[in-house]
Amino acid sequence: MPMALFIPNPTDKELAEIAIATAHTTRAIAGFEPRLPCLASRPKGVQSHEMVDKVVSATKIARAMAPDLMI
């Protein structure tokens, strides 16, 4: 059995690729059209946060890479 790749701090492009791969796996195994939520949280009172900005960017990248998916 192959080991899963663990990326402790993925880039926005890596996050997008992970989301797309997950959607394709879900389609293949479960047989239904997946809906992919891209979520991030920030500390209360903070207007922007590095991780939130990364998820927003990853969402845009994933939508551009796979416009057929519901992201």
Residue, then its C-alpha position, 0 to 999 in steps of 0.5 A: m500500500p503506497m504511503a500518502l504524501f504529507i505536505p505540512n504547509p502546502t502552497d496555494k497551488e498545492l492546495a488547489e491540486i489537492a482539492i481537484a484530486t480529491a474531487h476526482t477521487t470522490r467521483a471515481i469511488a463514490g460515483f457522485e458529483p462532489r461539492l468542494p468547500c474551501l474553508a479557512s478561519r482567522p483570529k477574531g478582529v484580524q482583517s486578513h491572515e496568511m492562511v486565509d489569503k492562501v485558501v482564497s488564492a487556492t480557490k481561484i486557482a482550482r476554479a481556473m484549473a477545473p472549471d467543471l467542478m463545484i468549488 
